[in-house]
Amino acid sequence: MEIRAGRLRIRDHAADLKLTEAITELAGIQYSFMNWRRALPVVIDAGYDLPRTVWWVALEYGTLMVT
């Protein structure tokens, strides 16, 4: 994961699309009492029998985080 041209990116194109979709979905949620916390996983399959990597895109109290 890296920051390029002011955007958080993943080098793998398919994984980068998943990350962008998760960020876009959570950023579009209107803040209210009922949805003050939500998280979406971005699962990246490394292939070649290597373990998967999971990045979490989380929305909490109006703050968007990626872990």
Sequence and secondary structure as in RCSB ss.txt:
>XXXX:A:sequence
MEIRAGRLRIRDHAADLKLTEAITELAGIQYSFMNWRRALPVVIDAGYDLPRTVWWVALEYGTLMVT
>XXXX:A:secstr
 EEETTEEE SSHHHHHHHHHHHHHHHTS   STTSEEEEEEEE   TT   EEEEEEEETTEEEE 
